[in-house]
C-alpha cells in the first residue's frame, strides 16, 4: 500500500495557549489558531494539531490519560485509500469523514486516520559536508552554519513511537494489514517500521511496555541537517525548555537526535539525516542498550570561547 508517511498528529491538551507557544518556539508555523485549538505546520504542511482535552470532537486515546488522540497518515492515491478501507472493514469499523479521509482503530487501541497526502513539495538544500576526498561539496563561498538570527523550521513530520502492551500483535497489524515492513529491530523491545510509500528508515517505532505505560514515548520532525537541528535545539533550551536526551546520533536509522520534555504527555524530538532504505535492505537486529542506541551522546553547555580565566561551568541540569 502506498502510505507515504505521517500527515498529522492530533493531541488533546490542558493549556492550548501554552502548547501553542511551545510548538511555535520549536519552529512550527501556526495555522488557524484559537483559544480552543490550532494547527502547527512544518515546511511541507505536515503538522501537529491541538485541541482542548475535553473537546467532544476529539476521538478517545488508547487509554485514559494518553494525550495523543489520532495519528493521521497520508496516502498517494484514492486506490490506496480504498484498499485500506476494504482491508480494515474485514474486522472493524471504518468511518468515512466529511473531508474524504477514513478513520479506524489499530490493534493497540490507537485511533488512526488516512487521507490523500497534502504534503507540499519541498525544494531546499540539505546539509553537505566539505570532506577531503569527497565528491560532493558545498558551493564555493556558501556557509555551513546557520547565520545568527536565521529562521530554522522543521521540514517534515518524521515519526512517532508507541508504547504497546503486545508488541507482536501491534507489529502484525502494521505489517500484515497496512503493508509496513521492519527495517531494524531491538531484540525483545520492538521493530522500526517503514510504510510502503516511503524510503525513510521508520515512521513508527513500537516498544513493548507494561500496560500502565501504554501510550506515546515521543514524536519528531525532520530538520535540514545536524547543524540546523543542534542550533535549533540550543535556542530551544535558551528559551527555557528542558532537554531530556541528547544531542547525539542513533545507530539504527543513523538520525541525529535531541529530545525534550513537552506538554503532550510524551517527549518531542528534533531529528536530522535519517537513513533511507528500499526493499533490498536486510533488517538488522540488536540488543536494546545504551551502546546500541547511540553512536555518541553530547551534553548541552553554555557558550564559551578560549581566553584568559577559567571557563564557567555552564552545564544544564
N, C-alpha and C positions, 0 to 999 in steps of 0.2 A: 504494500500500500504506500502511496506517495505522501506520507506525512512528512512535512518539511521541517517541523520543529515546534517549539513553544511560541504561541502567539501572545498570550497574556496570562497573568496570574491574578486572581481576584481574592482579596482579603477583606475580612471584617475587622475593624479596629475600634478601640475605645475613644481615641482622640484623632479625629480626621485632620485637624489643622496641624497637630504635631507630626503625624505621619507624613502629611504633605510636605512640610518643611524638611523632614528627613530625606525624602525622595528627591526633592529639588537640590538639596545640598550634596546628595550622592551624584547628581549630574543629569537626572531625567528632566524632561520638559513637561510642565503641567498643561493639561488639556481638559476643558470642561470641568473646572474645579469649583466646588461649592463647600459650604459648611457640612454637607452631608455625604459628599462623595467626590471622586476625582480620578482622572486617568493621567498617567505619567509615562511618557514615551521615550524610547531610545531613538537613535537616528533613523532606524529602519521602520519605526512605527510599532514595534513590539513593545509591550507595556506591562506595568503594574496598575491594577485598578483597585481602589479602596472605597469602602462604604462603612457606615456605622454598623457595629456588630449586630444591633437589633433590627437592622433594615430587613423587612419581611421579603424583599425581592432576592436576598442572598440565599443560595442553597445551603443546606447544612454541611458542616465539616464532617470528616470521617469519624471523629469522636468529639464529645463536648470539650470546648476549650481550644480546639485547633482553629487558628485564625485563617488558614487557607481554606477558602470556600469552593474554589473551582480552578482547575487547570485547563486552559484552552489551547488546543494545538491547531496549527494551520495545515491545510492540505492543498495539493497542487491543482486539483480539478474536481468537478462535480461527480465524476465517476468514482473517485476515491471516497468522497463524502457518502455516496450511495452505497458503496461496498462496505464501509464501516457500519452504517446504519443497519444494513441487512445482516451483517455478521453478529452484531450485538443484540439485535432483536430475537435471535435464536433462544436467548435465555434471560433477557432482562428488558426493562422498559427503555425506550429511546424516544426522547421528545424532540420534535422539530420546533424551533423557536421562531418568532416573527422575523428575525433578521436572516433567516435561512440556515443558521447553524443548527447542529444537533447536540443533545446533551444526554449523558448517561452516567453510570457509576461503575468504577473498576472493581476488581475483586478484593480490594483492600478498603473500600468504602469512600475513596476519593471521588468527588464529582469531576467528571471530565467532559469537555466540550470540543467540538471540531467545527471549523469554518474554512471557507476558501481563504487562503492566506492573503492578507492585505499588506504584507511587508513591502516597503518602498525599496527600490534599488539603491544600493549604497556604493558610490564610486569614490573612495578615499584611499590615499596611500597608507599602507601598513608600515610598521616599523622595520627598517632594514639596517643591519649591522655592517659597518665597514671593517671587514675581516681580511687580514693579509692572506693572499692566496684564493680569496673568494672570486666569484664570477659576477655576482650582482652587488652593486654598491649604491649608496645614496647619491643622488645627483650632486655634482660639484657645487659647493657653497650652500648646500642645504644643511639644516641643523638637525641634530639628533635629539635635542632636549626641548620639550615644550617651553616656549618663552614665558617668563613671569607674567602672570595675569591672563594667560591664554585660557580659553574655554575648552574644557575637556568633557566630552559627552560619551556615555556608553553607546555602543553601536548596535547591539542586538541582544535580546534575551537569550541567555546561554543554556542553563539547565536548572533543574530542581531536584532535590534529594529528599526522598521519603523514608521515614522510619515505618516499617511494616512488621506486624506480628508473625506473618508467614511469608518469608521471602521467596520460597519456591513457588508458592501459589501466585504471588504478585508477579514474579518473573514470567511464569507460564502465561498469564493473561496478556502481557505486553508482547511477548514473542509469538505466541500461538494465535492470538486473536487480532492483533494490530500490526504484525509484521516487523516488530523491532528485532534487533539482534544484539547479542552480547559482544562487546568489543574487548573487554577485560573483566577480571573478576578478583575480588578479595575473598580468599577461601574462608568459608564459614560466616562471611559478612554479607556479601551480595554482589550483584552484577552492575556494570556500567552498560547502559542500553542506548542504542542508536536507532532512530526511525529510518524507514526505507527511503525517504526523500532527502536525507541529509548525509553529509560526509563528516560532520563533527564527531569527535570521539564519543560523546554522550550528550543527550538532552535529559536523561533520567539516570539517577543512581539510587538503587534500592538497598537499604540497610536493615537487616533483620534485627529487631529490638523487642524488648518486653512490651506487653500491651499498654502499660501506663505511659510509654514513650511514643505511642502511635501518633504520627503527625509529620511535621516537616523539620528537617535539620537546617537546610539553607537553600537559597536560590541565588542566582547571579546573572550578571550581564557581561558580555564581551567588551573589552576596550581595544584600542588600536595597537597596543604593544605594551611591553613591560614598563617602559619609561612613562607612558601615559597612565598606566594603572597605578604605579607607585607614586607618581606625582599627585594623582587624584586622591589616593589613599592618604598621603601625607597631609594634604589640605583638609581632608575629612577629619582626621584626628585633631588638627589645629582648630577646627570648628567645635571641638568638644565631644565628638563621638568616640566611643570606646572600641578599640581594636580587640579582637578575640584571638586570632591566629594569623601569623604572617607578618610581613610579606615573605613569600617563599615560592618554590616551584614544585608541583606534583611530579611524580614519576609516571603513573598511569594517566595518560592524557597529555602529559607534559605542560599543562597550563600553569602559568604564573597565578598566584592567588594571594588574596588578603581578605580575611573575614572580619566582620564587625557585628556587634550586638545591634538589634533592631527592634522597632515597636511592633513586629509582626509575629511575635511568639516563636521566632526562629532566628538564625543568623542570616546575614546577607553578605555576599562575597563580591569582590571585583576580580575579574579574571582576564587573561590575555594569552594569545599564542597557543591555542589548543591544537593537538594533533588532529589530522583528518585521515579517515580510512575508508577504503572501498571494500567490496565484497571479498576481495582476495586476502584481506587481513586475517591472521590467525590469532584469536584471543589468547592473552596471557593470563596466568593465574599466580597470585602472590598472597602470602600470609599478611593479614592486616596488622600492621605495626608502624611505629613512628619511622623506622628506617625505610619501609616500603611506601610510605605515604608521601614523602617529600625528599627531593634531591638535596635541598638545603633549606634552612629557615633563618631569616634575618630578624632584627628587632628594631623597632622604632626608637630613634633618639632625636633630640632637638638638634637643630643645625649648629655646626661648629666649623671653624677653619683653623689651620695651623698658625700659631703665633706665640708670642710671649705669654707666659702664665700657664695655669693648669686648666685643662678642659673642664667645663661644667658638666656634672653628671645630669644628663637630660633624659634618662630612661623614663618611659611612661609605665606606670603600674598597670 
